[in-house]
Amino acid sequence: MERGNLIVRTVRGVAGAAALIVFTAATAPAQRSDELRAILDRLQRIEEQNRALAEEVRLLRMQIANTPRLEAEALPDAPRPASGEPTLKERMAVQEARVAEQAATKVEASQKFPIRITGMALFNAWLNKGGSGEAEYPAFAAPDQRGAGGAGLRQTIIGLQFHGPRTVAGANVRGEFNMDFFGGTGRILDQGARIRTATLGLDWDTRSVTAGLDKPLFAVRDPASLAQVGVSPLTGAGNLWLWIPQVRFEQRVKLGPSAGFRAQVAAVQTREIGTAVTAPGDAYNPDVGPTRPGIEGRFELFAGGEERRIEIAPGFHRSVSHVGPVSVPSNVMSVDWLVRPVAAFDLTGIFFAGQNVSHLGTGGIRQGFVISEYGDIRAVRARGGWAQAAWRPVQRLTVRGFGGIHDDRNSDLFRGAIGRNLAWGANLEYRLAPNVLAGLEAAQVRTKYLGGSTARNNHYDLALAYLF
């Protein structure tokens, strides 16, 4: 109706302008014939426009008068338009369904922060052939030849993510919390929930501050596996994974359209329990400080986008273990990388070298320092790392091969200690649906005991994951 009134006002205005032109032409002094002809041509065009506008007004009034009847006829089961577009009733039904879905899935914190639920329901069926020590996925092979097998959902992960409004001098607030059910012994009725990682951070445009529980900063990468989730893959074979309390600061520098530099430092709290190796038959067992502060750093250079990318980052860890009256240094240097020459292939990994590294997560290989029969205490020197190659031949399939090693210096150890722990294997991951994954993995762990033989464990795992 408003459009019709506008058109009517426009017609009246045009008519008034035409009358004014005519009046001016009639009362003005005699003009040249060419000017009079131009005025007459303009009047003719205005009359044609008036007729067209009048017809449009008539049609618009008819449409407005018939609108209630047309809407009433469209609401019942009206036939689909010839163009194939949905009818008005179908559109209304879809809209109502979307509103109902949002009402059912909306999760909101008490402080009105939006929260997103993440994670996966993960089922594993596994089999160990010899040297398992009755562990589900052993980090090292036991000297005995006992095997084990089973199935369960202990590695299921439930997570929460939230993002808050801009606050604290313009920083974005974010948080994340992840838990699983890998606590306890794993026996029936003893599969407790536990916290995996949890972080709270403030993000500015070029810097961030994060506090929480996470992997060591200098060893942030993980191999990918659906078989090893309760602890990080290749634990005890080059992956220092232990989740430790820490506070991180990150500074980002842009070096080009697709290149940059990321500097990170962190204050961490280490876990020192059970890191000593004592001489056989030695009765001297000094007190060890259960936790110690430390500092870590990582400095990453990166270039490229999603399809082609390279990242390389040196890092370090520094802390001191208190063993009775003695201070044992823990110094570790590392370098980690990601190389993606083409979209379908990735190569990731890390190499480290240092001393007294067991408190950072070696999967039961507690050989940070040794205590001799004379009471001498010294750090164990170690080196190791891991690498994984991932290939995606088709969109739904990923094929991975991986390997890692943790090698303690033999001269720092006693007979019967673990001199070297080596692991390798391969896995397949197939996406059955956008949020359903199936995985198959086979791996072997070889553990060399000083003065003894090399123990082996073969592990096979079938996994089915539902992502949410």
C-alpha positions as CSV (number, residue, x, y, z in Angstrom):
1,M,0.0,0.0,0.0
2,E,2.9,2.4,0.8
3,R,4.4,1.6,-2.5
4,G,1.1,2.5,-4.2
5,N,0.8,5.8,-2.4
6,L,4.4,6.6,-3.5
7,I,3.6,5.9,-7.1
8,V,0.4,8.1,-6.9
9,R,2.4,11.0,-5.5
10,T,5.0,10.6,-8.2
11,V,2.3,10.7,-10.9
12,R,0.8,13.8,-9.4
13,G,4.2,15.5,-9.2
14,V,5.0,14.6,-12.8
15,A,1.6,16.0,-13.9
16,G,2.1,19.2,-12.0
17,A,5.6,19.6,-13.6
18,A,4.0,19.0,-17.0
19,A,1.3,21.7,-16.4
20,L,4.0,24.1,-15.3
21,I,6.0,23.5,-18.4
22,V,2.9,24.1,-20.6
23,F,2.0,27.2,-18.7
24,T,5.5,28.6,-19.1
25,A,5.6,27.8,-22.7
26,A,2.2,29.5,-23.3
27,T,3.0,32.7,-21.5
28,A,6.6,33.2,-22.4
29,P,7.7,35.3,-25.2
30,A,8.0,33.9,-28.6
31,Q,10.8,31.4,-28.8
32,R,12.6,29.7,-31.5
33,S,10.8,26.8,-33.2
34,D,13.5,24.3,-32.3
35,E,13.1,25.1,-28.6
36,L,9.3,24.7,-28.8
37,R,9.7,21.4,-30.6
38,A,12.0,20.1,-27.8
39,I,9.4,21.1,-25.2
40,L,6.6,19.3,-27.1
41,D,8.8,16.1,-27.3
42,R,9.4,16.2,-23.6
43,L,5.7,16.6,-22.9
44,Q,5.0,13.5,-25.0
45,R,7.5,11.4,-23.1
46,I,6.1,12.5,-19.8
47,E,2.6,11.5,-20.9
48,E,3.8,8.0,-21.8
49,Q,5.5,7.7,-18.4
50,N,2.2,8.8,-16.7
51,R,0.3,6.1,-18.5
52,A,2.8,3.4,-17.5
53,L,2.8,4.5,-13.9
54,A,-1.0,4.6,-13.8
55,E,-1.1,1.0,-15.1
56,E,1.4,-0.1,-12.4
57,V,-0.7,1.5,-9.7
58,R,-3.8,-0.4,-10.9
59,L,-2.0,-3.7,-10.9
60,L,-0.5,-3.1,-7.5
61,R,-3.9,-2.3,-6.0
62,M,-5.3,-5.5,-7.4
63,Q,-2.3,-7.5,-5.9
64,I,-2.8,-5.9,-2.4
65,A,-6.5,-6.7,-2.5
66,N,-5.9,-10.4,-3.3
67,T,-3.0,-11.0,-0.8
68,P,-5.1,-12.4,2.1
69,R,-6.9,-14.8,-0.2
70,L,-3.6,-16.0,-1.8
71,E,-1.9,-16.6,1.6
72,A,-4.9,-18.5,2.9
73,E,-4.8,-20.8,-0.2
74,A,-1.0,-21.3,0.2
75,L,-1.0,-22.5,3.8
76,P,-2.8,-25.9,3.0
77,D,-1.1,-28.5,1.0
78,A,-0.5,-26.3,-2.0
79,P,1.2,-27.7,-5.1
80,R,4.9,-27.0,-5.5
81,P,5.6,-24.1,-7.9
82,A,6.8,-25.0,-11.3
83,S,10.2,-23.6,-10.5
84,G,10.8,-26.3,-7.9
85,E,11.1,-23.9,-5.0
86,P,9.6,-24.9,-1.6
87,T,6.1,-23.8,-0.8
88,L,5.3,-21.3,1.9
89,K,4.1,-24.1,4.2
90,E,7.4,-26.1,3.7
91,R,9.4,-23.0,4.5
92,M,7.5,-22.4,7.7
93,A,8.0,-26.1,8.7
94,V,11.8,-25.9,8.1
95,Q,12.0,-22.7,10.1
96,E,10.1,-24.2,13.1
97,A,12.4,-27.2,13.0
98,R,15.5,-25.0,13.1
99,V,14.2,-23.0,16.0
100,A,13.4,-26.2,17.9
101,E,16.9,-27.6,17.2
102,Q,18.6,-24.5,18.5
103,A,16.5,-24.6,21.7
104,A,17.4,-28.2,22.2
105,T,21.2,-27.9,21.6
106,K,21.9,-24.5,23.1
107,V,24.3,-24.6,26.0
108,E,25.0,-21.5,28.0
109,A,27.1,-20.8,31.2
110,S,25.6,-19.1,34.2
111,Q,27.6,-16.0,33.2
112,K,26.0,-16.0,29.7
113,F,29.1,-17.3,27.9
114,P,28.4,-19.7,25.0
115,I,29.8,-23.2,25.6
116,R,30.4,-25.9,23.0
117,I,30.5,-29.6,23.9
118,T,33.3,-31.5,22.1
119,G,34.9,-34.9,22.2
120,M,34.4,-38.4,21.0
121,A,32.9,-41.7,22.1
122,L,35.8,-44.2,21.4
123,F,35.5,-48.0,21.5
124,N,38.7,-50.0,21.3
125,A,39.2,-53.7,21.0
126,W,42.9,-54.6,21.5
127,L,45.3,-57.5,21.7
128,N,48.8,-57.7,23.1
129,K,51.1,-60.6,22.1
130,G,53.8,-61.0,24.8
131,G,55.6,-58.6,27.0
132,S,52.5,-56.5,27.9
133,G,52.8,-56.5,31.6
134,E,49.0,-56.6,31.6
135,A,48.9,-53.1,30.3
136,E,46.3,-52.1,27.7
137,Y,48.9,-50.3,25.5
138,P,52.4,-50.8,27.2
139,A,54.9,-48.0,26.9
140,F,57.7,-50.5,27.1
141,A,57.9,-54.3,26.7
142,A,58.1,-56.3,30.0
143,P,60.7,-59.1,30.3
144,D,57.9,-61.8,30.7
145,Q,55.9,-63.1,27.7
146,R,52.4,-62.6,29.1
147,G,49.8,-61.4,26.6
148,A,46.6,-59.6,27.2
149,G,43.4,-58.5,25.3
150,G,40.2,-56.8,25.9
151,A,37.8,-54.0,24.8
152,G,36.2,-51.0,26.3
153,L,35.4,-47.3,26.1
154,R,37.9,-45.9,28.6
155,Q,39.5,-43.6,26.1
156,T,36.3,-41.7,25.4
157,I,36.9,-38.0,25.7
158,I,34.4,-35.3,26.8
159,G,35.4,-31.6,26.4
160,L,34.0,-28.1,26.9
161,Q,35.0,-25.0,25.0
162,F,33.9,-21.5,25.6
163,H,34.7,-18.0,24.3
164,G,33.8,-14.9,26.2
165,P,33.3,-11.2,25.2
166,R,36.2,-8.9,24.7
167,T,37.5,-7.9,28.1
168,V,40.7,-7.3,30.1
169,A,42.1,-4.5,28.0
170,G,40.5,-5.8,24.7
171,A,41.5,-9.4,25.0
172,N,39.3,-12.3,24.0
173,V,38.6,-14.8,26.8
174,R,38.7,-18.5,25.9
175,G,38.8,-21.8,27.9
176,E,38.9,-25.5,27.3
177,F,38.4,-28.5,29.5
178,N,38.9,-32.2,28.5
179,M,38.4,-35.4,30.5
180,D,38.4,-39.1,29.8
181,F,37.8,-42.3,31.7
182,F,41.3,-43.8,31.7
183,G,41.8,-43.4,35.5
184,G,41.9,-46.4,37.9
185,T,43.2,-49.8,37.0
186,G,40.9,-50.4,34.0
187,R,39.2,-53.4,35.6
188,I,35.4,-53.6,35.8
189,L,34.1,-50.9,38.2
190,D,37.5,-49.2,38.4
191,Q,37.5,-46.9,35.4
192,G,37.5,-43.5,36.9
193,A,37.1,-40.1,35.2
194,R,40.1,-37.8,35.2
195,I,41.2,-34.4,33.9
196,R,43.4,-34.6,30.8
197,T,44.0,-31.0,29.8
198,A,42.4,-27.7,30.9
199,T,43.3,-24.2,29.9
200,L,42.1,-20.6,30.4
201,G,43.5,-17.9,28.1
202,L,43.4,-14.3,27.0
203,D,44.1,-13.5,23.4
204,W,45.1,-10.1,21.9
205,D,45.9,-9.5,18.3
206,T,49.5,-10.4,18.5
207,R,50.0,-12.0,22.0
208,S,48.3,-14.5,24.3
209,V,48.5,-15.6,28.0
210,T,47.4,-19.1,28.9
211,A,47.2,-20.9,32.2
212,G,46.3,-24.5,32.9
213,L,47.2,-28.2,32.5
214,D,48.9,-29.2,29.2
215,K,51.8,-30.9,27.5
216,P,55.3,-29.5,28.0
217,L,55.7,-26.5,25.8
218,F,58.9,-27.7,24.1
219,A,57.2,-31.0,23.1
220,V,53.6,-29.8,22.1
221,R,53.2,-32.1,19.1
222,D,51.6,-35.6,19.2
223,P,51.4,-38.5,16.7
224,A,47.8,-39.2,15.6
225,S,46.3,-42.5,16.7
226,L,42.9,-43.9,17.8
227,A,44.6,-46.7,19.6
228,Q,46.7,-44.5,22.0
229,V,44.5,-41.8,23.5
230,G,44.6,-42.4,27.3
231,V,48.3,-41.4,27.1
232,S,49.9,-39.7,24.2
233,P,51.1,-42.0,21.4
234,L,54.7,-43.2,21.5
235,T,55.0,-42.5,25.2
236,G,58.3,-43.9,26.4
237,A,59.6,-44.0,22.8
238,G,60.5,-40.4,22.2
239,N,57.3,-38.5,23.1
240,L,57.6,-36.5,26.4
241,W,53.9,-36.1,27.0
242,L,53.1,-35.6,30.7
243,W,50.3,-33.0,31.2
244,I,51.8,-30.5,33.8
245,P,50.5,-27.3,35.3
246,Q,51.9,-24.2,33.5
247,V,51.5,-20.6,32.6
248,R,52.4,-19.6,29.0
249,F,53.0,-16.3,27.2
250,E,53.0,-16.1,23.4
251,Q,54.1,-13.3,21.1
252,R,53.2,-13.5,17.3
253,V,55.1,-11.6,14.6
254,K,53.9,-11.5,11.0
255,L,56.7,-11.9,8.5
256,G,54.6,-11.9,5.3
257,P,51.2,-12.8,3.8
258,S,51.6,-16.4,4.8
259,A,54.7,-16.5,7.1
260,G,55.4,-15.6,10.6
261,F,57.2,-16.2,13.9
262,R,55.8,-17.4,17.2
263,A,57.8,-17.0,20.5
264,Q,56.5,-18.9,23.5
265,V,57.8,-19.1,27.1
266,A,56.2,-21.0,30.1
267,A,56.6,-21.4,33.8
268,V,55.9,-25.1,34.6
269,Q,55.5,-27.4,37.5
270,T,57.3,-30.8,37.1
271,R,56.4,-34.1,38.7
272,E,59.5,-35.7,40.3
273,I,58.0,-38.9,41.9
274,G,59.7,-42.2,41.1
275,T,62.5,-40.8,38.9
276,A,65.4,-42.4,40.6
277,V,67.4,-45.5,39.8
278,T,69.3,-47.0,42.7
279,A,72.2,-49.5,42.7
280,P,71.2,-53.1,43.1
281,G,70.9,-53.9,46.8
282,D,71.6,-50.3,47.8
283,A,69.7,-49.2,50.9
284,Y,70.3,-45.5,50.5
285,N,67.0,-43.8,49.4
286,P,67.0,-40.1,49.9
287,D,63.9,-37.9,49.8
288,V,63.0,-36.5,46.4
289,G,61.1,-33.2,46.2
290,P,57.7,-34.2,44.6
291,T,57.4,-31.1,42.5
292,R,59.7,-28.4,41.2
293,P,59.3,-25.2,39.2
294,G,60.8,-25.0,35.7
295,I,61.0,-22.8,32.6
296,E,60.4,-23.8,29.0
297,G,60.5,-22.0,25.7
298,R,59.6,-22.7,22.0
299,F,60.3,-20.5,19.0
300,E,58.5,-21.4,15.8
301,L,59.0,-20.2,12.2
302,F,56.2,-21.0,9.8
303,A,55.3,-20.4,6.2
304,G,52.6,-21.5,3.8
305,G,48.8,-22.2,4.0
306,E,46.6,-25.3,4.5
307,E,47.7,-27.1,1.3
308,R,51.5,-26.5,1.6
309,R,53.1,-25.6,4.8
310,I,56.3,-25.8,6.8
311,E,56.8,-25.3,10.6
312,I,60.1,-25.7,12.5
313,A,60.6,-24.8,16.2
314,P,63.6,-25.2,18.5
315,G,62.7,-25.4,22.2
316,F,64.2,-26.0,25.7
317,H,63.4,-27.0,29.3
318,R,65.2,-26.0,32.5
319,S,64.5,-27.2,36.0
320,V,66.3,-28.7,39.0
321,S,65.4,-31.9,41.0
322,H,66.1,-31.9,44.7
323,V,67.4,-35.3,45.8
324,G,68.2,-35.1,49.5
325,P,71.0,-32.5,49.8
326,V,71.8,-32.6,46.1
327,S,70.4,-30.6,43.2
328,V,70.2,-32.5,40.0
329,P,69.8,-30.3,36.9
330,S,67.2,-31.2,34.2
331,N,68.3,-29.6,30.9
332,V,66.6,-30.5,27.6
333,M,66.9,-29.1,24.1
334,S,64.5,-30.0,21.3
335,V,63.4,-29.2,17.8
336,D,60.0,-30.1,16.3
337,W,58.6,-29.8,12.8
338,L,55.7,-30.1,10.4
339,V,56.4,-30.5,6.7
340,R,53.5,-30.5,4.2
341,P,54.9,-30.4,0.6
342,V,51.5,-31.3,-0.8
343,A,47.9,-31.3,0.6
344,A,47.8,-35.1,0.8
345,F,51.1,-35.7,2.8
346,D,52.4,-34.6,6.2
347,L,55.6,-35.3,8.1
348,T,55.7,-34.4,11.8
349,G,58.0,-35.2,14.6
350,I,60.5,-34.0,17.3
351,F,64.1,-34.7,18.4
352,F,65.4,-34.0,21.9
353,A,68.6,-34.4,23.9
354,G,69.4,-33.6,27.5
355,Q,69.6,-35.0,31.0
356,N,67.1,-35.9,33.7
357,V,64.1,-36.0,31.4
358,S,62.0,-38.8,33.0
359,H,59.8,-36.4,35.1
360,L,58.4,-35.0,31.8
361,G,56.6,-38.2,30.9
362,T,58.4,-41.4,29.8
363,G,55.6,-43.9,30.4
364,G,57.1,-45.8,33.3
365,I,60.8,-45.5,32.3
366,R,61.7,-43.7,35.5
367,Q,65.4,-43.1,34.9
368,G,66.0,-39.4,35.5
369,F,69.0,-39.8,37.8
370,V,70.9,-42.6,39.5
371,I,72.0,-43.1,43.1
372,S,75.2,-45.2,43.5
373,E,76.0,-47.6,46.3
374,Y,78.3,-44.9,47.7
375,G,75.6,-42.2,47.7
376,D,76.7,-40.4,44.6
377,I,73.8,-38.9,42.6
378,R,74.1,-38.0,38.9
379,A,71.7,-37.2,36.1
380,V,71.0,-39.7,33.3
381,R,71.8,-38.3,29.9
382,A,69.2,-39.2,27.2
383,R,68.2,-38.5,23.7
384,G,65.3,-39.5,21.5
385,G,62.3,-38.4,19.4
386,W,59.6,-39.6,17.1
387,A,58.4,-39.0,13.5
388,Q,55.1,-39.8,11.7
389,A,54.3,-39.7,8.0
390,A,50.6,-39.3,7.1
391,W,49.2,-39.9,3.6
392,R,45.7,-39.2,2.4
393,P,45.2,-41.1,-0.9
394,V,41.5,-40.3,-1.0
395,Q,39.4,-37.8,1.0
396,R,38.1,-40.3,3.6
397,L,41.2,-42.4,4.1
398,T,44.4,-41.6,6.0
399,V,47.4,-43.9,6.2
400,R,50.1,-43.3,8.8
401,G,53.5,-44.8,9.6
402,F,55.3,-43.8,12.9
403,G,58.3,-44.6,14.9
404,G,60.1,-43.3,18.0
405,I,63.0,-44.0,20.3
406,H,64.2,-43.1,23.9
407,D,67.8,-43.9,24.4
408,D,69.5,-43.4,27.8
409,R,73.3,-43.5,28.0
410,N,74.3,-46.9,29.1
411,S,77.3,-45.7,31.1
412,D,75.0,-43.7,33.4
413,L,72.9,-46.7,34.3
414,F,73.2,-50.0,36.3
415,R,72.7,-53.5,35.1
416,G,69.0,-54.4,34.6
417,A,68.0,-50.8,33.7
418,I,66.4,-49.9,30.3
419,G,69.1,-48.9,27.9
420,R,66.9,-48.2,24.9
421,N,63.2,-48.3,24.1
422,L,62.1,-48.4,20.5
423,A,58.6,-48.4,19.0
424,W,57.2,-48.3,15.4
425,G,53.9,-49.2,13.6
426,A,51.2,-48.1,11.2
427,N,47.5,-47.2,11.4
428,L,44.6,-46.7,9.0
429,E,41.8,-44.3,9.6
430,Y,38.7,-44.3,7.5
431,R,35.8,-41.8,7.8
432,L,32.6,-43.8,7.6
433,A,30.5,-40.6,7.9
434,P,31.4,-36.9,8.6
435,N,31.6,-37.7,12.4
436,V,32.2,-41.5,12.4
437,L,35.8,-42.9,12.2
438,A,37.1,-46.5,12.0
439,G,40.7,-47.2,12.8
440,L,43.1,-50.2,12.6
441,E,46.6,-50.1,14.1
442,A,49.5,-52.5,14.5
443,A,52.6,-51.6,16.4
444,Q,55.7,-53.2,18.1
445,V,57.7,-52.1,21.1
446,R,61.3,-53.3,21.7
447,T,62.9,-52.7,25.0
448,K,66.6,-53.4,25.6
449,Y,67.6,-54.2,29.2
450,L,71.3,-53.7,30.1
451,G,72.9,-57.1,30.7
452,G,69.8,-58.9,29.5
453,S,67.8,-59.6,26.4
454,T,65.5,-57.4,24.3
455,A,61.8,-57.8,25.2
456,R,59.1,-57.4,22.5
457,N,55.4,-56.5,22.5
458,N,53.1,-56.6,19.5
459,H,50.0,-54.6,19.8
460,Y,46.9,-54.7,17.6
461,D,43.9,-52.4,18.0
462,L,40.5,-51.9,16.3
463,A,38.8,-48.6,17.0
464,L,35.4,-47.0,16.3
465,A,34.9,-43.3,17.2
466,Y,31.9,-41.1,17.1
467,L,32.8,-37.4,17.1
468,F,30.6,-34.8,18.7
